[in-house]
Amino acid sequence: MAKPAARPRKKVKKTVVDGIAHIHASFNNTIVTITDRQGNALSWATSGGSGFRGSRKSTPFAAQIAAERAGQAALEYGLKNLDVNVKGP
């Protein structure tokens, strides 16, 4: 006999008010990670993952697009305040 179909459970949305944007800029790529205060990643994006390849990946415009993509994904968590932590040369 077949098992009864289990009801799909609703995914609980995590609500985060404060967060930290970790920006790691190197000569070749830029990685933007948005975390909560405990360091749990909410969203991330890279210049290379945003569609830029080769020498265009290391431009400030590519970093801007990566930051916008990470920010849009983090807004789904209800993020209001953001501190910025920048690492790089």
N, C-alpha and C positions, 0 to 999 in steps of 0.2 A: 504494500500500500504506500502511496506517495505521501511525503510529509506535507503538512499544510504550509503554505507560503508565509514566510515571516514578513511582518510589516516593516517597511523601511523606516528606520528611525531618523528623525530630523536631526541634522547636525547642529550642535549648539554653537552659536556665534560667540567668540571671545571678544569682549569689549575692553579696549585698552585706551586710556586717556593720555598718558605720558609715554614717550618713547625716545630712542636715541638713533640717530642716523650715523652709521659708521661708513665713512668714505675712504677707500684705499685707492689712491691714485699712484700709478706707476708710469714709467715712460712708454709702456706698451698698451695699457688697458686701465679702466677705472671700474671698481667694484663698489656698489652702493648696497648696504644692508641696513634695513630698518628693524630694530629690536625693541622689546619692551624693557622696562627698567631692570629686570632680572637677567637680560641677555638672551632671551628666547627670540629667535628670528621670526618676524612677521612677514617680511617680503624682502626680496633682493633683486637686483638687476645689474647687468654689466654692459659695457659699451659694445663688446663683441656679440653679446646675446641680443642686443637691440638692432642688429642687422648691419653693423659696421665691420668691415674687414680691412686688413692691411694697415696702411699708415693712417687711414681715416679713423681707425679705432682709438687712436691716442689723442684725438682732438678734443678741445673743450666742448664743442657742440655735441659730440658723441657722449661725453660725460653728462651733459645737461639732459639729453634724452633718456639716459639710463636712470638719472635721478627722478625724472618725471614719471617713468614707468614704475619705479619702486614706490614712489609717493602715492600714485593712484591705487596701487594694490593695498597699501597700508591704510588708506582712507576707509576701506571696507570694515576695518576693525574699530572705527570710531575715533581714530587718533586725532587729538587736538593740539597737544604741545609736543615739540620736538627739539631735542638738543642735538648739536652736530659735533661729531668727532672726526677729524681729518688726519689721515696719515699719508705720507708721501714725501718725495724729494723736494 
